[in-house]
Amino acid sequence: AVGGRPMGIPKTGIFGLLDMVGLDLMPHILSNMEKTLPKDDPFHAVNRDLALTKKMIAGGYTGRKGKGGFYRLNKDSGERVKEAIDLASGDYRKAGKAKLASVAAAKKGGLKALLDHPDKGGRYGWQVMSRTLSYAARLVPEIADDVVAVDEAMRLGYNWKFGPFELIDQIGGKWFADRLRADNMPVPPLLEMAAGRPFYRTHARRLQYLTLAGDYRDVPRADGVLLLADIKRRQKPLARNMSASLWDIGDGVVCLEFHSTMNALNPLTLAMIEKAIRLVRERFKALVIYNEAGNFSVGANIGLLLIAAKLRAFFVIRGLVKKGQSVYKALKYAPFPVVGAPSGMALGGGCEVLLHCDAVQAHAETYAGLVEAGVGVIPGWGGCKEILFRWFFDGKRPKGPMPPVIKAFEMIGTAQVAKSAAEARDFLILREGDGITMNRDRLLADAKAKALELAKNYSPPEEAPISLPGPTAKALMDMAVKGFRLSGKATPHDVVVAGALARVLSGGNTDITETVSEDQVLTLERDAFVSLARTSATIDRIQHMLKTGKPLRN
């Protein structure tokens, strides 16, 4: 609870990260550091043998690859129960969320609120971070010529959200130095030299860092790096609301940035997409959809859906679904190229954004999928339609009307999420011409370059109808789902959701001799979404997801 998100380190937390690395590797790493580091290095004062970890390693409790570690999943009762080890007794007990006032304070006031709190969480946080941040400051210039290099190493190499000097700026350099002195701890020379000045500042709309000589210089950017954060320091947005903004990133390209909580999509987001379409059509060449948050988008704001469903305001739900379909379709057929540039999670409505782009330039660590079934609905903003049509026109698929329907049904019905950008190609979320960027700092530049290349002699795609098998295909899919239900692999509401999805993907009451347009599939999508939103089981799923962050199997 303390040694995780409040400190900006991976959400596994300190002990969860050790489980992931493997406890049996730690003695070797520590032994190597013991031999390599200078005798006066502070590491030697904290490095010691721990009887508990020795016992765990000897017993095969080496982390995730062994019987367990500091955490384990106990399946003895038939359910997966997360347990944590008691550091005093060495016994496992059910893991629960620590209820600490310091952690609650950190959610509102940041790291300083945590470190300044008098409870045991605050005291523990100070014990860890005071030494960690002091150690980092002590090692400059021994291991790096400037603070920027250290911060980048910790962010890129260890997945810290902020580097140590960025963290010092967050809590305040003067406050940190004064607290060290009050605790009779040495203040590193670099911190003394800073004399309360920040290690980073914005000057003349440029990000600068404090050098070892005591002056400020611009933070350098490597060739091929384009950061929206830098652009935002230098200009005002072309348009902005509470959920999204438009930025001029040069050469006739506009960037659409989502910035709501978790980048959840809502009516304000849709309004900004419409604004982007109008603006780019009138004055620019291309649009890139990108942001620098942890996740591209976790999908539509299901809290709004829950409120409307509980109020039985189904006309509102139908209107919102229809609006999203209309906006996304306008994005797809806009008279200019649109490039999606995701990183992190692109789920539900966020994935549907990508499906309506001309091209995608994805960060390698992109996790995309249509997960709506987990909350008791189906993709409602064109996701069913786009995946179905992509499988239908995929040249590698088996011939006939059934294979694309089955492929889309399996992917959407089981809420599959690609574990990487490369795997997203297997799902047809990414296509052959789409790109993958390894270095996230280069993602925006790569997406912009792709957009400009597409802008040369660009013409929007043309709609092409397809033929779908209709009720016969739905009957086959219904039979398959009932088989899963009988074998215990599907829940009662899974059957209901799958039935609604099957009707959409099979084309409703169509016949293989007829053609089906995109708008016809969108109508089926809309009707199915609203019908599912009327069910109490779907409302239960949404409430459970909002409360726990996990799907309800009802």
N, C-alpha and C positions, 0 to 999 in steps of 0.2 A: 504493500500500500504506500509506503514511504519511498522505498528504493526502487522506484519505477517512474511512472508518468509525472509525478510532481517534480522530479529531478530532470525530466526530459530524456531519460535513457529508455531503451526498448521496453515495451509494455509487459514483457515477460517478467520484469523485475530482476533484481540482482540474483536471487537464488534460482529463479526459473531459467535465467540465462546460463548459470552454471550447469543446471540439468541438461540444457541443450548442448553445451560444449562437451560435457562429460566430466564427471568428478575425477575419473581416473587419469585424465590428462593434466589436472591441476598440479599434482606433485612434481611432474616433469617440468612444467612451465615455471613453477616457483623455484625449483632447484637451479634451473638455467639462469633465472634472474638473480638468484643468490650469488652465483659464481661470476656473473657478468657485471653487475652494477658496482660502482665505487663503494668503498667501505663506509663513506659518510652519507650514503644515500638514505633518505628516510624510510625506504622500503624495508630495510633490515630491522627497524624498530617495531614493525607491525607483522612481519612474517614469522609465523610460529606453527608448530605442529598442532593439529587439532585432533583429539582422540575420537571425536564423533565421525569426522570425515574418513579417518583411517578405518574405523569399524565399518562404515558404510561401503567403502571400496572393497574391503576384504569380503564382505557379505554379498557382493554383486550389485549393490545399490549405487550404480554409477551414473544415474540420470535417466534420460529418456531411452537410451539404448540398452539399459539394464532392467533390473526389477523395479526401479523407481529411483528417486533421488531425494531432493528436499521436498519434491512433490511426487505424487503417483496417482494413477487412476485405479481404484479398487473395484473390481467387477464381481466380487464374491456374492453379492446379493442379487446379481442379475442385472443391476443397473451400474452405470459408470459414475462412481463417486470420487470426486477429487479430494485427496487427503494431503496434509502437510505434516512434516516431521516435527516433533517437539524437540527443540534444540537442547533442552535440559535432560529429558528422559531418553530420547532417541526413538520414542514410539510414534506411530502415525495416528493422526486424528483427523476428523473431517475438517476440510479447509473452509473457513468462512471469511467474509469481508471484514477487515479490521475497521472498527468504528472509532476513529480518532478525530478529535477536534482540529488537530493540526492539518490533517489531510483535507478536511472540509474547508479550512481556512485557505489552503493552497489553491483550491479550485477557484476561489474568488480573488485572492491576493497574490498568487504566484509563489515562486520559490522563497522569496524573502519572508512571506507570511508563514511558511512552513518552518524555516530555520529560526524564526523569532518566537515561535510558539513554545510555551513552557511545558507542554505535556511530553510523554515519553517519545512520541513520534517526532516532535520538534527537536528534542535532545539528540535522538538518534540521527536525524537528518543533519544536524550541525556537526556531530562527531564525524560523519562520513564526508560531507561536502567541504567542511573547513580544511581537512587534510587533502582532499582531492584537488580543490582549486588552488590551495597554497602550493602543492607539489607541482602543478602545471606551471604556475607563475615562476617557481624556483628554477625550472628547467629551460627557461628562455633567458639567454640565447644559447645555452648548451646544446639543445637538440634542434633548434629552429632559429631562423633569423628574425622572425616576426610572429606576432600572435595569430595572424591570419592562417599561417601554415598549421599551427597546432589545432586551431578550431576546425579547419577543413579536415584534418586527419581524424579527429574524433567524430565528426559528423559522417564522413564517408566511410571510414574504416570500422567504426564501432556503432554506427547507426544512432548516435546521440542526436537529439533534435536541435540542441544548441551546443557549441563548443564551450570550453571552460571560461574563456574570456568574455564570451557573450553572456554566460551565466553570471559572471562577476558584475557586468554592466547591469544585468537585471536586478540584482540585489543591492547594487550601489557599491562602488569601489571604496569610498570613504567608510561606509557602514561596515563593510567586510574587514577593512584594516583595523578600525576601532574595536570591533568585536574580537579579532585575533589578539590585540593588545590587552583587552580586558580579561581574556582567558590565559594570559601569559604565554601566548604562542608567538613564534617569530613571524614578522611581516616580511615577505619576500622583497628583495631589492626592487624588482620591477613594479610592485605595488606601491612601494615608497616613492619611486620616481614618478608614477602616475599622479600621486598627490590628490586623489579624488577625482581626477579627470577620467572620462569614459575611455575604454579601449577602442570604441567605435563611435563615430558621429556622422551626421549628415551635414555637409557643408557645400554651399553652392549647388545643391541638389545632387550631390555625389556622396557615396559612402566612403568614408575615410577611416584609417586605423592609426593608432598611436604607435610611433616607431620607438626603437630603443634609444634614439637620440632625443626623444621628448617632443618631436614635432609630428604633424599629421600628414599622411599621404593617401592618395586615392587607392582603394582596394583594387588590385589588378584583376582583370578577367582574361582568361586564355582565349586564343582565337577559336571561334566556333561556339562560344558561350554567350547566350543571350538570356538574361533573367528579367522576368516581369517586375521583380522587386526594384531593380535599377530603373526601369522605365517609369515606374510609379513615383519614384523620387523626383524625376525630372519634369513631369507633366501632370496635368489634370485629366481626369477621364473624359472621354467623348460623351459618355452618359453613365448614370449610376443610379441604382436603387439599393434597398437593403439586402438583396440577394445576389446581384450580379452587376458587373461593370463592363464597359467597352473601352479599350485602349488602342491608341495608334502606335503600332510597333514598327512603323516605317515601311517605305517602298510600296505603299498602297495596301498594306495588310492591317486588318483590325483583329484584335484579340478579345474574345469574349471570356470573361473570368467569372466563375461562380464563387461566391463567398458567404453563403448562408451556413448555418451550423451543419457540419459534416457534408456541406454542399448538397443538402437535400433540396430537391426541386419543388417549386411552388408556383402560384400564379405570377408572382413578381419575376421569377426566372423566365417563365414563358413570355412575359411582356418584354423582357430585355432581349430575348431571342428575336422577337418580332421587330424590335427597334434595330437590332443588328442587321437584319435582312434589308430593312428600308435604307439604313445608313450606307451599307456597303454597296447596295444597288446604285445609289445616287453618287457616291463620292470615292469609292475605293475599288480594289481589284479582287480581294479575297478575304476570307474569314478563317481564323484559327480559334478553336475552342480549347482553352488551356487554363490551368491554374497551378499554383505552387503550394497548395495545401497537401495534407497527408494522403487524401483521397480525391480522385477526380469528381466522383459523386456517388453517394450511397443509394440514390434513387429518389423517388417522389416522397414528399413529406406525408407519411402514413398517419401522423397525428391528425392532420386535417381530414383525412378520409374517415378516421374513427369518429371524429366529432360529427361529421355529416351523417354517417351511418347510424349513430346513436340517436340523432335527431330525426331519423327517417327522412332526411332531405335528399332523396335519391335523384331528384332533378338537378341538385347541385353537383352530385357526383357525376351524373351523365354529362352535364355541361363542362365540368373540368376535364373529363376524359376526352370529350369531343374537341375541346380547345387544344389540349396537348397533341392530339392526332393532327389537327389542322396546322399547328405551328411546326411540328416536326416534318410534316409533308412539305410545307413551304420551304423549310430548310433544305430538304433533299432536292427540290426542283428549283432552287434559287438560280438566278442567271449568273452566278459566280461560284468558284470552287470553295468548298468548306472542308477543312481538315480538322479532325479531332486529334488531340494530343493528350491522351490520358496517362496517368501514373497512379499507383495504388489501386483502390477499389473503384470499379465502374460497374455498378450494380443496378438492376431494375431500369428505372427511367434514365439513369446515367449511361447504361449500356445502350439503351434505345437512342440516345443522342448520337453515339458512335455509329449505330446502324444506319442513320440517315445522313451521314457525312459522305462526301465524294471519296475521301481517303482518310486513313488513320496513320499517324506516326506515334507509336506507343512506346513508352518506357518499358524496358524489359520486365520490370516487376509491376506489371499491370494484371489485375485480377478482375476479369469481366464476366458477367453472366446475367441471365434473366431469372431472378430469384423470387418473383412474385408469388409463386405457388406456396412458398413458405409462410406467407401471411394470408393465404386463402383466396387469392385472386389470380388473374393471369396478366401478362403484359398488356397494358391498355393504350400505350402511346405509339402503336405501330410495331412493337417488338415481334408479335406473332406473325404479322404480315411480312416484315422484312426477313426474318429467319426462314419462313416458308418459301418466299420467293427466291432467296439466295440458294437454298437447297434445290429448288426446282430448276434453276438455271446453271447449277454447278455441273460442269462438263464431266467430272469424274464419277458422278453418282450412277447407280444402276438405272436403267431406263424404266419408264412406266410412271404412273401417277402416284403410286403408294410410297416408294422409297423416300421422297422428300417430305411427305406428310409424317411418316414414322420417325425420320431423323429429327424433325422439328418437335414432334411430340415427346420424344425421349429427352431431348435437351431441355425444353421448357418445363415439361411435367416433373422432372426430377431436380429442377432448380440448379443445374450444373453451372459451376463457376470455373473458368479457366485458371489454372495455377500459374500462368505466365503469359506474356504476350505471344510467345511462340505457340503455346497450346490454344490460344484464342483463334489462331489460324485454323486449327482442326475443327473448331466450332463454327467457322465462317463468320465470326465476329470481325476478324481481320481477313482481308483478301490477299491475293497474290501480289498485287502492287503496293500493298501497305508496308510501311517501314517499322523497324524496331531500333530504338536508341538505347545504348547501354549506359551512357553517362547522362543522368537526369538534367544536369546543368546545360546540356546541349539540346534538350528536347524541343524547346521553343524555337531555337534557330533551325533545327531540322524540319520542324513542322512548317515554319514560315517558308523555307526553301521549297518544300513540296507544294505549298499553296501557290507560290509564284510560278513554279514550273507548270502546274495545272492551269493557271490563268492564261497561258499562251494559247490563243485560239480555243478558249473554253466554250463548250456548249453543254447545257444541262442534260441529264439522262432522259430518255423517253420511256413513258409507261408502256409496259407490255403485259397483257392479260395472260392468265394461266388456266389450265383445266384441272379441276379437282374431282375426286371420286365420290364425294357426297356421303349420304347416309350409310352406304355399305362399309366405307372405311371407318366411320364412327362406330359402327357395330363391332367391328374387329378390335378397335382400340378399347372399347368398353369391356369386351370379353377378356382382353389381356389384363386390364386393371382389376377386374373382379377376381382373376386368378391370383394376382398379387395380394388382394384383400384376404382371400381364403388361406393363403400361405403365411399371413401375418406380416407381409412386407408393405402393406398399405393400410392406412387408417380409414375410418368411414368418410371423413371429409376429404381425404385424398381422392376418393372415388368421385365425389361430387365435383371437385376442382378439375380432375382429369376429364370428366364427362363434358364439362363446359369447354375445356381446351380442345377436346377432340372435335366438337361441333365446329369450332372456329377453323381449325386446320383442315378439316375435310371439306369445308366450303358450304356448310349448312345443308340446304335442300337442293343444291346444284346436282348436275349430272355430268359425267365425264365427257359428254358430247357438247357441253356448253363451256363458255369461257367465264372466268371470274376476274373482276378488276380489283385494284388495290382498295378502292373505296368500298366495295362490297365486303371485303375481308375486314376492313376497319369497322364497318357497321356490326358485323358478327362479333368482333372483338369488344366493341362498346357494350353491346347487349349482354354478353357473357360477364363482363366485368361488373356491371350494375347488378345483374342477377345474383352473383356471388356476394357482393357487398350487402345484400339484403339478408344473408343467412347469419344466424347467431354464432355458428362455428367460425365463420370468417372474422367476426367481431372479436371473438375470443382469441383467435390467432394474432390479430393486430395488437390487442391489449397485452398479450403475453410477450410479444416481440418488443414493444415499447418499454415494458417493465424489466425484462431480463436480457434483452438482446439476443435471445435464442428462439428458434421456431417451436411452436406448440404442436405436438403430435396428437391431434384429436380426430 
